Amino acid sequence: MKVKIFDESHEKDLESSINSFLETTSDIVDIKYSVELTVNGEEQIYCFSAMIIYRD
């Protein structure tokens, strides 16, 4: 098994990255998704990430 990690600052970018990866592999075991929020002054910074576990 292998792991592929994705990390994007916008959810649409994460969606696009994952969809592109899924076109190249067919044996997905699991997908874990996470959203992190950091506040820097008045600015909110989001981090959208996913880990895909798959068989090679």
N, C-alpha and C positions, 0 to 999 in steps of 0.2 A: 504494500500500500504506500501511497504518497500523499503529501499535503501541499496544497496551494493556498497562499495567503493573498488577500486583496485588501487594499487600504486606499480610500478615496475621501476627498473632502465634500463631495456632493453625492447624494443617493443615486442620482441618474447615472453618474460616472461609474459607480460601483455596479449598478445593474448592467450597464454596457460591458464592463470588463468581465463580469461573471458570464453573461450570455455568450461572449466571444470564446471564453474558455470552454463552456459547455458544448460548443460546436465541435471541439476537438477531442473530446473524451466522452465515453458512454457508460462507464462503470462507476457511478457516483455512489459512495457509501453514506456520506452525511455532509450537511452544510450547516455551519454555525455562523450566526450573524450577530453583530454588536454595533451599538452606537454610543459614542462618548461625546460629552459636551464639556468644554472648557470655557470659562469666562475670563477675559482679559480686559479689565476696565469695563467699558460698556459694550465690548465686542464679544459675541458668542462664536466659538469655533467648534465645528462639528467634525467628527471623524467617523466615517462609516466603514466597517470592515467585515470581512467574511473569511472563513476558513473552509475549504472544500477538501474532504478526505475522499480519495478515489483509488481505484485499482489500476495499475499501469498495464 
